């Protein structure tokens, strides 16, 4: 896994998840942003060859200003050259069954898992999606 993008408004969660991902032997580069808007800026930088395209995005649902669902709407509008091949996994503390159902209906979402990340969860992501 060349590059992972973590999108979460909580600094402590990003810090923890970044440490877990970087400790896994199959993940190399991790970038973190604290909002959907910052993630869109990052992906625009990818389009301009100013940032590394992520293979995988871990996306929080509940964020201020632009939540995960709103990010996904904007993500779907990005150039296919940028979004093609990126796996998006919702990473949430939400146990709301509506969120799980909504994620299954969203074509941009590849999976829905509960926080926090762990080595076992990362192994499952690799096995199931790559």
Secondary structure, DSSP 8 states (H G I E B T S, - for coil): --EEEEE-S-HHHHHHHHHHHHHSTT--EEEEESSHHHHHHHHHHHHTTSS---SEEEE-S--SSS-HHHHHHHHTTS-HHHHTT-EEEEEES---HHHHHHHHH-TT--EEEESS--HHHHHHHHHHH-
